[in-house]
Amino acid sequence: MKKGIFIFISLFFIGCGSHQQSLVRSESRAPVKKIEEKDLNLKLINAVNGGDLEELKGLLASGGNPNIRDNESLTLLMLAVSSQQFAIVEFLVEAGAEVFLKTESEQIQPDKTAFDFIGGEEDVQRILQKVLNKEEIHPDDLNPSLYTQITLKSSANLNWLFKKGADVNYIRKNPSGSDKDNALIFLLSQRGVVGDEFMKLKELFDILMSQPNIDVKSKVGRNTPLKKANQRAQENNEYEVIVQALKAKGA
């Protein structure tokens, strides 16, 4: 009889242990879902900070929220505006990001909207204002920023400007009103560009050269693209590839 009672008690505790384990497994599922949600938000933030538009599109298509905030209360749109990422700002607005959401942080006072994070050169500010307001952008508003984006070596913004109708052959003026340069001549006028910085410059050069109506024979004042490229090649033989590309295009 005692042996039977011992077996019964042992089975009872074993059964309780199994039940407790099943409860633990069941209860552990909830935190996993929360972690996945945090991971998605972190991926969205990283995509914006990294300027990865395709990644951002995929994350939003898979259920991401365009209005999430980072740990400083900044929305994705605020992050994109503050880093002057034209294409990402435009995409977020089209994807439903609310431009008038305000920061909710004691560290940022008074509260700000995406408009308050606009900075940079006047041409950049003008473009970001129009994108946030969903206004039509005239090429006259785009062309001056060709030079800004070349200076910043922003291939993403340069591509976006051409997609929106910027003129690759636009000629910038001197304060006196005389012709100063165009984007290609300006790009090749920069001195002391070597190594990684040259690779960025070459990427911008390739974008300019890919425009179907680019005039590689253009002459502004005494300068032509080929003349500037040859001058740079004398200083840095990395430019020889640019010289040859211009000649192949008819310069």
N, C-alpha and C positions, 0 to 999 in steps of 0.2 A: 504493500500500500504506500509506504514512504517513498519507494522507488518511483511509483506512478505519480505521486505528487511532485517529486523533483523534476521529472520529465515534463509535466504539465507547466510548472513554473518556468523552466528553461525555455520551453517553446513560447510561452507568453512574452518573456523578455526579448527573445529573438524577434518575435513578431512586432513588438513595439519598436525595436531598433530599426527594422526594415521600414516601418511606417514613418519613423522620424527621418530616415534617409530620403524617403520619397517626398516628404514635405520640404526638406532642404533643397532638393533638386527642383521642385516646383517653384519655390520662392526665389530661386536664383535666376529665373528667367527674366524677371522684371528689370533688374539693373542692366542686363545685356542690351535690352532695347534702348535704354537711356544712353548707354555708351555709344551705340550706333548712331543715335541722333546727334550726339556731340561730335562724333567723327565726321558726319556729313557737314555740319556747320563749320568745323575746322577746315575741311577740304574746300568749302566755298570761300572762306577767308583767304586760305593759301592760294587759291586760284586767282583771286583778285590781286593779292599782293604780288604774285608772281607774273601777273599780266597774261595769264593763260586763258584766252577767250574760249577756245574749244573745250577745255576742261570745265570751265564755268557753264557753258551751254549744256554739256552732258549731265552735270550735277543738278542743274535746275530741271532738266527734262526727267530726271529720275526722282523728282519729288522735293528738291531743295527749295527753300524759302528765300526769295530775293530780298527780304526785309530783315534778315537776321542781323544781330549786332555782335561785335567782338567784345572782349572783356573790358574795353574802355568805353563801351556804349556807342561805338561808331558803326554805322550801317555799311553794307557792302558798297552802296553808292557813295557814301562819304569817303571811304577808302579809295575808290576809283577816281573820284574828283580830285582829292588831295594829291594823288600821284599823276594826275593829268593824263589818264588813259582814255583817249577819245572813244575808241571802239567799245570798250567795256562799259563806259558810262552810257553810251547810246544803247547798247544791248540791255543793260539793267533797266533803263527807263522803259524800253519796249516790253520787257519781261514783267513789268508790274511793280518795279521798285518805287516806293513813295518818296517823291522828292522833298516833301515838306515834313517828313518825320524829323523829330528833334532829338538831340542827345538827351540822355537821362543819366547824368553823372554829376556828382558834386565837384569833380575835378574840372569839369568843363562848364564854366559859367560866364555869361548867360548861355542858356541852351542854344544850340546851333542846328541849322538844317544843312543839306548838301551844298546849297548856294554859298554858305559861309566858308566852305573849304576851298573855294575857287581861288587860285593864286597864279603866279607866274607872269609871263609877259602879257601885254595887252591883247595881242592876237589870240593867245591861248585862252585868256579870260573870256573874250568875246565868243569864241567857239563853244566853250563849256556852258556859258549862259544860254546860248541858243539850243544846245542839245538838251539841257535840263528843261527848257521851256517848250521843247518839241517844235521849235521854229525852223522854217526853211533857211538853209545856209547858202548864201550866194558865193560863187567862186572868189569874189573880191574879198570876202571874209576869210577864205581859206589860203589864198596865195601867200600872204605875208608870213604865215606860219611854216611854210616850207623851210625857210631859213632857220627858224627857231628849232624845228625838229632835227634839222641837219646838225645844228650846233649841239643839241642834246643827244645826238646819235640815236634817235628813237625810230627804229624801222617800223614798228607797229603803227605809230602815229603818222609816219610818212605814207605808208600804204593806205591808211584810212583817208588821208587828205586827197589822194588821187582817186580813191573809190568814190569820194563825194564830189569830184569834179575840179580839183585844183589843176592849174595849168602848168605843166612841167617846163614850158618855155617862158613863163612869166618873168619879166625883167623888172628888177628892183631899181628904184630911183635914188640918186643922191639928194641931199637937202636942196641943192641948187636946181633940181629938176632934170639933170642929165642922167643918162643911163649908167647904172652902177655894175650890175651883174645879173646872171640868172642862177637857178639852183645848181646846175652842173658846174658852172665856173666857180661859184661860191664854195662848193664842196671840195673842189680841187685846189682852192686857194689856201686851204688850211695847212699850216706848217707843223713840222715836228710830230706827225702822226706815225707811230710805229707799233709793231707787235699786235697785241689784242685790240688796241684802238684802231689800228689800220684795218683789221678784219671787220670791225664795226663800220668803218668808213666804206670798205669794199661792199658790204651788204647794202648800204644806202646807195652806192653807185649802181649796183645791180638793179635796185628798185627804179631808179631814174631811167636807166637804159632800157628797162622793160616796158616803159610807156611807149605806145605805138607811134605817137607823133613827136617824139623827142628830136630836137634839131642838134645833132652833134657837130654841125658846121657853124653853129651860131657864133657871132662875133659881137661882143659888147665892149665898146671902147677899143682898146688895143688887145683885148684878151679873147682867146678861144679856149674851149675845153682841152684841145690837144696841146696847145701852148702851155697851159697850166700843168697838165699831166706830165709833160716832158720836163718842166722845171722841178716838179716834185720827184721825178725819177732820178734826177741828178743828185738829189739829197738822200733818196731812199730807193734802192732798186726794187723794193716790193711794188712800186707803182708801175713797173714795166708791164705787168698784166693789164693794168688799166689803159696804158698807152696802146697796147695791142688790141684791146677791146674796142677802143674808139676808132682805130684805123679800120678794123674789120667792119665797123658800122658805117664807114664812109668819111670819117673825119680827115 
